Protein backbone atom coordinates (compact mmCIF):
# COMPACT_ATOMS: atom_id res chain seq x y z
CA UNK A 1 0.00 0.00 0.00
CA UNK A 2 2.95 2.36 0.42
CA UNK A 3 3.02 3.30 -3.25
CA UNK A 4 -0.13 5.39 -2.79
CA UNK A 5 1.78 7.96 -0.73
CA UNK A 6 4.12 8.73 -3.61
CA UNK A 7 1.28 9.34 -6.07
CA UNK A 8 -0.30 12.67 -5.17
CA UNK A 9 -2.24 15.05 -7.35
CA UNK A 10 -3.16 18.68 -7.12
CA UNK A 11 -6.37 19.09 -5.12
CA UNK A 12 -9.70 19.39 -6.85
CA UNK A 13 -10.68 23.08 -6.94
CA UNK A 14 -13.34 23.28 -9.60
CA UNK A 15 -16.37 21.52 -11.04
CA UNK A 16 -14.49 19.55 -13.71
CA UNK A 17 -16.27 16.26 -14.30
CA UNK A 18 -14.59 12.92 -13.84
CA UNK A 19 -13.38 11.09 -16.92
CA UNK A 20 -16.10 9.17 -18.73
CA UNK A 21 -13.77 6.20 -18.66
CA UNK A 22 -13.88 6.22 -14.85
CA UNK A 23 -17.52 6.22 -13.72
CA UNK A 24 -17.89 7.26 -10.08
CA UNK A 25 -19.66 4.02 -9.18
CA UNK A 26 -16.85 1.90 -10.57
CA UNK A 27 -14.20 3.99 -8.80
CA UNK A 28 -16.11 3.77 -5.54
CA UNK A 29 -16.33 -0.03 -5.79
CA UNK A 30 -12.62 -0.22 -6.51
CA UNK A 31 -11.82 2.02 -3.56
CA UNK A 32 -13.98 -0.04 -1.19
CA UNK A 33 -12.05 -3.13 -2.24
CA UNK A 34 -8.77 -1.37 -1.60
CA UNK A 35 -9.96 -0.16 1.80
CA UNK A 36 -10.69 -3.75 2.76
CA UNK A 37 -7.12 -4.60 1.77
CA UNK A 38 -5.74 -1.80 3.94
CA UNK A 39 -5.75 -3.64 7.24
CA UNK A 40 -3.68 -1.21 9.29
CA UNK A 41 -4.50 2.36 10.26
CA UNK A 42 -1.21 3.57 8.78
CA UNK A 43 -1.99 2.04 5.39
CA UNK A 44 -5.50 3.48 5.47
CA UNK A 45 -4.03 6.94 5.96
CA UNK A 46 -1.70 6.39 3.01
CA UNK A 47 -4.70 5.41 0.91
CA UNK A 48 -6.68 8.49 2.00
CA UNK A 49 -3.83 10.68 0.73
CA UNK A 50 -3.59 8.86 -2.58
CA UNK A 51 -4.41 10.02 -6.09
CA UNK A 52 -7.06 7.31 -6.40
CA UNK A 53 -8.93 8.42 -3.29
CA UNK A 54 -8.90 12.09 -4.26
CA UNK A 55 -10.03 11.39 -7.82
CA UNK A 56 -12.59 8.69 -7.06
CA UNK A 57 -14.18 9.87 -3.83
CA UNK A 58 -13.32 13.41 -2.73
CA UNK A 59 -14.14 14.93 -6.11
CA UNK A 60 -17.50 13.21 -6.21
CA UNK A 61 -18.23 14.14 -2.58
CA UNK A 62 -17.46 17.79 -3.34
CA UNK A 63 -19.82 17.73 -6.32
CA UNK A 64 -22.65 16.11 -4.34
CA UNK A 65 -22.34 18.59 -1.47
CA UNK A 66 -22.23 21.48 -3.94
CA UNK A 67 -25.37 20.17 -5.64
CA UNK A 68 -27.31 20.03 -2.39
CA UNK A 69 -26.00 23.42 -1.29
CA UNK A 70 -27.19 24.92 -4.57
CA UNK A 71 -30.72 23.57 -4.00
CA UNK A 72 -31.18 23.51 -0.19
CA UNK A 73 -34.96 23.87 -0.46
CA UNK A 74 -35.18 20.43 -2.07
CA UNK A 75 -33.60 18.62 0.89
CA UNK A 76 -36.36 16.93 2.90
CA UNK A 77 -36.34 17.86 6.60
CA UNK A 78 -32.66 18.79 6.86
CA UNK A 79 -31.27 18.48 10.37
CA UNK A 80 -28.79 21.07 11.69
CA UNK A 81 -26.02 18.52 11.18
CA UNK A 82 -27.06 17.92 7.57
CA UNK A 83 -27.14 21.63 6.82
CA UNK A 84 -23.49 21.73 7.81
CA UNK A 85 -22.78 18.60 5.81
CA UNK A 86 -23.77 20.46 2.65
CA UNK A 87 -20.89 22.85 3.33
CA UNK A 88 -18.25 20.11 3.39
CA UNK A 89 -15.49 20.32 0.81
CA UNK A 90 -12.17 18.50 0.63
CA UNK A 91 -9.59 20.38 -1.40
CA UNK A 92 -6.66 19.23 0.74
CA UNK A 93 -8.32 17.87 3.89
CA UNK A 94 -9.67 14.33 4.13
CA UNK A 95 -13.10 14.73 5.70
CA UNK A 96 -14.65 17.90 4.30
CA UNK A 97 -12.95 20.16 6.83
CA UNK A 98 -11.89 22.70 4.19
CA UNK A 99 -15.47 23.63 3.38
CA UNK A 100 -16.60 23.69 7.01
CA UNK A 101 -13.69 25.95 7.98
CA UNK A 102 -14.40 28.36 5.12
CA UNK A 103 -18.09 28.43 6.01
CA UNK A 104 -17.40 29.08 9.69
CA UNK A 105 -14.96 31.91 9.08
CA UNK A 106 -17.21 33.49 6.47
CA UNK A 107 -19.74 33.84 9.31
CA UNK A 108 -17.43 34.59 12.22
CA UNK A 109 -14.79 36.64 10.44
CA UNK A 110 -11.03 36.04 10.61
CA UNK A 111 -9.36 39.31 11.61
CA UNK A 112 -5.84 37.89 12.00
CA UNK A 113 -5.58 35.14 9.33
CA UNK A 114 -3.45 33.07 11.71
CA UNK A 115 -3.43 29.44 12.82
CA UNK A 116 -1.76 26.79 14.94
CA UNK A 117 -2.07 23.17 13.80
CA UNK A 118 -0.87 20.49 16.21
CA UNK A 119 -0.69 17.16 14.41
CA UNK A 120 -0.11 18.72 11.00
CA UNK A 121 1.05 15.61 9.16
CA UNK A 122 2.95 16.09 5.92
CA UNK A 123 1.40 19.47 5.15
CA UNK A 124 -0.25 18.34 1.93
CA UNK A 125 -3.51 17.09 3.43
CA UNK A 126 -3.95 19.10 6.60
CA UNK A 127 -6.83 21.33 7.72
CA UNK A 128 -4.78 24.49 7.21
CA UNK A 129 -3.27 23.78 3.78
CA UNK A 130 -6.09 25.45 1.86
CA UNK A 131 -5.90 28.56 4.07
CA UNK A 132 -2.12 28.76 3.62
CA UNK A 133 -1.95 28.26 -0.14
CA UNK A 134 -5.07 30.07 -1.33
CA UNK A 135 -5.85 32.62 1.39
CA UNK A 136 -2.36 33.62 2.54
CA UNK A 137 -2.73 32.64 6.19
CA UNK A 138 0.33 32.39 8.43
CA UNK A 139 1.05 30.28 11.46
CA UNK A 140 2.65 27.32 13.16
CA UNK A 141 2.57 23.66 12.12
CA UNK A 142 3.64 21.08 14.71
CA UNK A 143 4.22 17.44 13.80
CA UNK A 144 5.62 14.65 15.99
CA UNK A 145 6.81 12.31 13.21
CA UNK A 146 10.14 13.57 11.79
CA UNK A 147 9.54 12.27 8.27
CA UNK A 148 6.16 13.98 8.06
CA UNK A 149 7.54 17.24 9.42
CA UNK A 150 10.29 17.12 6.79
CA UNK A 151 7.72 16.53 4.03
CA UNK A 152 5.67 19.46 5.32
CA UNK A 153 8.73 21.68 4.97
CA UNK A 154 9.31 20.41 1.46
CA UNK A 155 5.68 20.98 0.55
CA UNK A 156 5.25 24.50 1.91
CA UNK A 157 8.75 25.99 1.68
CA UNK A 158 10.18 24.42 -1.48
CA UNK A 159 7.19 23.43 -3.61
CA UNK A 160 4.94 26.39 -2.76
CA UNK A 161 7.42 29.07 -1.83
CA UNK A 162 6.09 30.03 1.59
CA UNK A 163 8.85 31.32 3.83
CA UNK A 164 9.67 29.75 7.22
CA UNK A 165 8.55 33.04 8.78
CA UNK A 166 5.11 32.70 7.18
CA UNK A 167 4.69 28.99 7.87
CA UNK A 168 6.85 27.80 10.74
CA UNK A 169 7.18 24.01 10.93
CA UNK A 170 8.23 22.43 14.21
CA UNK A 171 9.05 18.78 14.87
CA UNK A 172 7.96 17.84 18.36
CA UNK A 173 5.65 15.78 20.56
CA UNK A 174 3.02 17.98 22.19
CA UNK A 175 1.72 17.02 25.63
CA UNK A 176 -0.39 18.67 28.29
CA UNK A 177 2.84 19.30 30.20
CA UNK A 178 4.77 21.06 27.45
CA UNK A 179 2.15 22.74 25.26
CA UNK A 180 2.25 26.07 27.10
CA UNK A 181 6.05 26.14 27.04
CA UNK A 182 6.12 25.31 23.35
CA UNK A 183 3.67 28.09 22.54
CA UNK A 184 5.78 30.55 24.58
CA UNK A 185 8.95 29.40 22.80
CA UNK A 186 7.48 30.18 19.39
CA UNK A 187 5.81 33.42 20.39
CA UNK A 188 2.22 32.24 20.23
CA UNK A 189 -0.06 34.21 22.54
CA UNK A 190 -3.38 36.04 22.57
CA UNK A 191 -5.83 36.27 19.70
CA UNK A 192 -5.71 33.56 17.03
CA UNK A 193 -8.15 32.59 14.32
CA UNK A 194 -7.77 28.79 14.09
CA UNK A 195 -6.47 26.09 16.42
CA UNK A 196 -6.44 22.63 14.85
CA UNK A 197 -5.68 19.74 17.19
CA UNK A 198 -5.43 16.13 16.06
CA UNK A 199 -2.79 14.09 17.85
CA UNK A 200 -4.55 10.76 18.22
CA UNK A 201 -4.83 10.40 21.96
CA UNK A 202 -4.34 13.23 24.45
CA UNK A 203 -6.26 15.92 22.54
CA UNK A 204 -8.62 16.73 25.41
CA UNK A 205 -5.83 17.24 27.93
CA UNK A 206 -3.68 19.31 25.58
CA UNK A 207 -6.55 21.66 24.81
CA UNK A 208 -7.45 21.90 28.48
CA UNK A 209 -3.86 22.88 29.33
CA UNK A 210 -3.54 25.42 26.51
CA UNK A 211 -4.29 28.90 27.89
CA UNK A 212 -1.87 31.20 26.07
CA UNK A 213 -3.95 31.55 22.90
CA UNK A 214 -7.60 32.45 22.31
CA UNK A 215 -8.55 30.91 18.97
CA UNK A 216 -11.73 31.98 17.24
CA UNK A 217 -12.36 28.42 16.01
CA UNK A 218 -11.10 25.11 17.40
CA UNK A 219 -11.09 21.97 15.26
CA UNK A 220 -10.36 18.89 17.36
CA UNK A 221 -10.56 15.12 16.94
CA UNK A 222 -13.28 13.35 18.89
CA UNK A 223 -13.74 9.64 19.51
CA UNK A 224 -17.07 8.72 17.95
CA UNK A 225 -16.83 5.16 19.29
CA UNK A 226 -17.76 6.58 22.71
CA UNK A 227 -21.15 7.74 21.43
CA UNK A 228 -22.84 11.15 21.58
CA UNK A 229 -23.80 11.30 25.26
CA UNK A 230 -21.01 9.84 27.43
CA UNK A 231 -18.62 12.50 28.75
CA UNK A 232 -15.39 10.49 28.72
CA UNK A 233 -11.73 10.86 27.86
CA UNK A 234 -8.70 8.61 28.08
CA UNK A 235 -6.68 9.38 31.23
CA UNK A 236 -3.94 11.99 31.24
CA UNK A 237 -0.62 10.44 30.22
CA UNK A 238 2.84 11.64 29.17
CA UNK A 239 3.03 9.09 26.35
CA UNK A 240 0.14 7.55 24.49
CA UNK A 241 -0.01 4.95 21.72
CA UNK A 242 -3.59 4.03 20.96
CA UNK A 243 -2.64 0.82 19.14
CA UNK A 244 -0.56 -0.29 22.09
CA UNK A 245 -3.60 0.31 24.31
CA UNK A 246 -5.97 -1.64 22.06
CA UNK A 247 -5.33 -3.33 18.68
CA UNK A 248 -8.32 -1.64 17.03
CA UNK A 249 -6.91 1.84 17.60
CA UNK A 250 -10.35 2.92 18.83
CA UNK A 251 -9.12 3.75 22.33
CA UNK A 252 -8.06 7.39 22.12
CA UNK A 253 -9.10 10.95 22.76
CA UNK A 254 -12.38 12.13 24.20
CA UNK A 255 -16.05 11.86 23.40
CA UNK A 256 -17.91 14.68 21.70
CA UNK A 257 -19.84 15.41 24.90
CA UNK A 258 -16.59 15.74 26.86
CA UNK A 259 -15.13 18.18 24.35
CA UNK A 260 -18.34 20.20 24.24
CA UNK A 261 -18.28 20.44 28.05
CA UNK A 262 -14.62 21.49 28.05
CA UNK A 263 -15.37 24.00 25.31
CA UNK A 264 -18.21 25.49 27.32
CA UNK A 265 -15.89 25.96 30.29
CA UNK A 266 -13.34 27.68 28.04
CA UNK A 267 -15.93 29.92 26.38
CA UNK A 268 -16.84 27.97 23.21
CA UNK A 269 -19.98 26.59 21.62
CA UNK A 270 -20.27 23.43 19.53
CA UNK A 271 -20.92 24.45 15.93
CA UNK A 272 -20.80 21.15 14.01
CA UNK A 273 -18.94 17.92 13.26
CA UNK A 274 -17.78 16.54 9.93
CA UNK A 275 -19.88 13.71 8.58
CA UNK A 276 -16.95 11.27 8.73
CA UNK A 277 -17.26 11.37 12.52
CA UNK A 278 -13.68 12.55 13.05
CA UNK A 279 -13.61 16.27 13.91
CA UNK A 280 -15.61 18.62 16.11
CA UNK A 281 -15.75 22.34 15.29
CA UNK A 282 -16.17 24.79 18.15
CA UNK A 283 -16.53 28.56 17.89
CA UNK A 284 -15.62 31.09 20.54
CA UNK A 285 -18.82 32.20 22.23
CA UNK A 286 -18.41 35.96 21.68
CA UNK A 287 -17.86 35.52 17.94
CA UNK A 288 -20.62 32.91 17.65
CA UNK A 289 -23.22 35.05 19.37
CA UNK A 290 -22.24 38.15 17.38
CA UNK A 291 -22.75 36.24 14.13
CA UNK A 292 -25.93 34.41 15.17
CA UNK A 293 -24.24 31.00 14.86
CA UNK A 294 -26.43 28.19 16.20
CA UNK A 295 -25.13 26.29 19.23
CA UNK A 296 -25.70 22.54 18.80
CA UNK A 297 -25.97 19.91 21.49
CA UNK A 298 -23.60 16.94 21.10
CA UNK A 299 -26.40 14.60 20.05
CA UNK A 300 -27.52 17.07 17.34
CA UNK A 301 -24.01 17.47 15.89
CA UNK A 302 -22.79 13.88 16.34
CA UNK A 303 -21.79 11.58 13.50
CA UNK A 304 -20.58 8.03 14.02
CA UNK A 305 -17.13 7.20 12.69
CA UNK A 306 -17.87 6.30 9.06
CA UNK A 307 -14.91 3.96 8.61
CA UNK A 308 -15.47 2.09 11.87
CA UNK A 309 -19.17 1.67 11.20
CA UNK A 310 -18.23 -0.51 8.23
CA UNK A 311 -16.67 -2.92 10.73
CA UNK A 312 -18.89 -2.63 13.81
CA UNK A 313 -22.09 -0.93 14.91
CA UNK A 314 -22.03 2.01 17.32
CA UNK A 315 -23.03 -0.32 20.15
CA UNK A 316 -20.40 -2.92 19.24
CA UNK A 317 -17.68 -0.26 19.24
CA UNK A 318 -18.63 0.79 22.76
CA UNK A 319 -18.78 -2.81 23.97
CA UNK A 320 -15.24 -3.27 22.64
CA UNK A 321 -13.97 -0.32 24.70
CA UNK A 322 -16.12 -0.18 27.80
CA UNK A 323 -13.79 -2.30 29.99
CA UNK A 324 -10.82 0.01 29.30
CA UNK A 325 -9.87 2.89 31.56
CA UNK A 326 -11.63 6.21 31.00
CA UNK A 327 -11.91 9.43 32.98
CA UNK A 328 -15.38 10.86 33.49
CA UNK A 329 -15.32 14.62 32.89
Secondary structure as UniProt FT lines:
FT   HELIX           3..6
FT   TURN            20..21
FT   HELIX           24..37
FT   HELIX           41..48
FT   HELIX           51..53
FT   HELIX           54..58
FT   HELIX           59..70
FT   HELIX           72..74
FT   TURN            76..77
FT   HELIX           80..85
FT   TURN            86..87
FT   HELIX           97..108
FT   STRAND          114..118
FT   TURN            121..122
FT   HELIX           129..135
FT   STRAND          138..143
FT   HELIX           146..153
FT   HELIX           154..159
FT   TURN            164..166
FT   STRAND          167..171
FT   TURN            176..178
FT   HELIX           179..185
FT   TURN            186..187
FT   STRAND          190..197
FT   HELIX           203..209
FT   STRAND          213..221
FT   HELIX           224..226
FT   TURN            227..229
FT   STRAND          232..233
FT   HELIX           242..245
FT   TURN            247..248
FT   HELIX           256..266
FT   STRAND          268..273
FT   TURN            275..276
FT   STRAND          279..284
FT   HELIX           285..291
FT   HELIX           298..301
FT   HELIX           306..309
FT   TURN            310..311
FT   HELIX           314..321
FT   TURN            322..323
FT   STRAND          327..328
//
